[in-house]
């Protein structure tokens, strides 16, 4: 039941925070914090499984079960076979915890930055989080789609109301990309349910029921593509990545944190949970294309990152590059690569959130995002600079920090099945330091730029709120990097179950 | 005592954490205590371990300590596990021992620097990572140390961050070595796919059991690992970063870019020697890389004018000898030379640091001159270092280099031609070493010099000088860890030539740079030799080549497409939609006659279609 409570708590807390905002901004802030604390505690309780025997509880399904830790099942719209079906295995739990953790980070980064329509902002923030938690737990396809939309609209509002100079363009681009691809997702979903109905005479949106459907190869490919495009947009992967740099650049800091840290992961989660289990044959056939897109994303986005002058745009492109590893990891569908893909999701969640929080802090202080208007900040903002160095190093994949574990496992696992893909992707090891170190050089080393003259001594270094926020993420990355098994013990049984559904299981 | 092994990386890491937490606000005395003390204690623990280690019978000289399991995925299960054998212990001596002396020296050398604490924060992290590298029992953990030292190297080269040029040098070092690291990583992937393990000892025994001699897979993996090694150890074709790495503070050059990190490639190959032994081609390649690198960089060192760059090229050249030794299967000679080189090259760098500090950060040897009287201690220690580098008997360098040259002569992957190259290299080494020596210390004094005194400066120099002088008599516990090459019997004439040529080189340097015989000088300063010297001076134009071949095209491509061409696609869609919208709006102009006309026209078209198709 904790799954339901977390989502209810976020929805209700968001509504309350929105109303409280009419009375006082601070009330809204503290109420949101309280909501997240409660949700966080509930989230931690997910680590303790509530199911004794996972298989008996999923009625009327003989599909392989995986290792479910929690399950909530209720009838919702019986006429259409729609249920309120939430289930969480280790993968879901890890991603839900990441969501709630980054929710805190987003809240802390919004604390000072968001001064207009505070209540409404926290309403949107918490509703986005609720949508994401729902996505990671929903196993009824219709319910999944509802959460998919719940996540989208508040995020759109966050960008278009609290964003920067070009926010309307960016928000609209974000909305159109996501909404158009959602339409494909919905159509493919309905078609899948319809086929299941034809074959079995029972109407169901349940993931468990739709597994192992006997699909005509051509039709299977079309439906798989419907899902794939929707998730690829969210991931995002080349060539449908264009919304991301604009959305990130224009979003307020907490928006960027949520967007990079969590929202992108819903795309990856969709690939993992839906594409390959539901369409194993079509996905197997499609693998060469998916891997190619992954490799292109990794290298092309890394090269673009190097060429950016806007610090947020640079980080946005690194996100695309890093998510490319997730794509190839998932389509390699191998125990090591899959584990790597999820570790990469978690590691990237923390490192990109950290980098965006940092970019936000810089913009807040210097009123610019242009790297050529920075420089020499190492001496004037030593704490901020040290934190920046940490995250840049994490992003370039230094062993001992979280991102390395993900990238290394993805490449190692991918190499076992698709050696060429892994070898070409490994070139990112050379390109990543180029953008990461150029970021450090332009922002923090060298002499201060002319634009900074006179400004640099007046800006304040990180205070305790920001140090706490950054420190938490840094600690997270160190723990992920040195003790990844704390996370992977939850992933292994879940992945083993999931793997049976794909090819070569 | 052996179960204290984890303290050897642990203590410097703790030092790093304390200094990091101190945020540079601790008093300098404490910073020194933590920064130097942590490495000193690590050296002490190493010594205690060594005492126990030497006490046990030779055959049982291995010790494993698992701290925790790092990752677990499929059959991959690397741990934070340490593996101590004679090879690792030999490396620990160098890292903690020489490392401690350099730290002590640095506490004097860097004292006035405003970022004094940051310096030790980085160097302590470096020592921890370097120790992890040599103690790792699996290749993933080794890779952690490998990348960790690379990071510290980057941070310390760019230590004086205000000058963008230092930042460029630091980035170059990191990115160029990363090219090698990528090859290394791919080698790991392949090794894991073929053998299913990344534990070094398991993989080595599985390798001999799985692959026949000269198997293609073994060769490929060995070559990929060699790729990592040439990056880290600044060998052909990835050597270009090391001379620029001299932008860092001089103790860093001594610690990272002479004594420890740059020899990690040598260690890697020695550690995986079983794999290399399986492949004659790979061994041959290692030997060729070694001999070509030692010659190329030797010639370049002849023409340099910056004291630290001369030493940098000489480091590349000496590591070339170590690679050559590995390539001809003289494993323990390579590690022996690694140690003696650490002694005399750390000595040379630290002395160079003292000299440079004394002459107010002047690094051009032609602007020094005659410093013999003003700097007596550096003069003496530099001389010892030069003798070691030249490998004149009975300094430490003599013993290690003699072993290598003899092995090259008699090995199947060596041979007479490669031997001749190596001896020619030794001859050149003598010339450039004593060219530097005579120009710096003799002749007319060009600049004022104030010697920096005190035990922090002098103790490390004197201890290292003693080590460089007598280090050749040390016995490293390598017999159980590395296959014994056996005594190489070479013809007397060969041995005499190898010993005599460096002496001739010293003599030639004496005539050229001390006596300054005009006829000889004329020869080098005019005509074709001069342009050849310019070519050598540029490092054989390899920077130029890479710049044209890789850097410029990449930057140009990035600039050209900085706006992301793919982003233009949706723009086309949106512009198309806007255009269509305008077209359709045009049709709704509110004029009745226009509507009637289009209706009539459309009816005509429909009727015409109906008539012709019906």
Interface residues (C-beta under 8 A of the other chain):
Chain A: X173 X238 X239 X241 X242 X245 X303 X304 X306 X307 X308 X334 X335 X336 X339 X340 X376 X378 X379 X382 X383 X393 X398 X399 X400 X404 X405 X408 X409 X411 X412 X413 X415 X416 X419 X422 X423 X426 X427 X429 X430 X433 X434 X437 X438 X441 X444 X445 X446 X447 X482 X483 X484 X485 X488 X492
Chain B: X23 X24 X68 X69 X70 X71 X72 X73 X74 X76 X80 X140 X143 X144 X147 X148 X151 X154 X158 X161 X162 X163 X164 X167 X170 X171 X174 X175 X178 X179 X181 X182 X185 X186 X188 X189 X190 X192 X193 X554 X557 X558 X559 X561 X562 X564 X566 X567 X569 X570
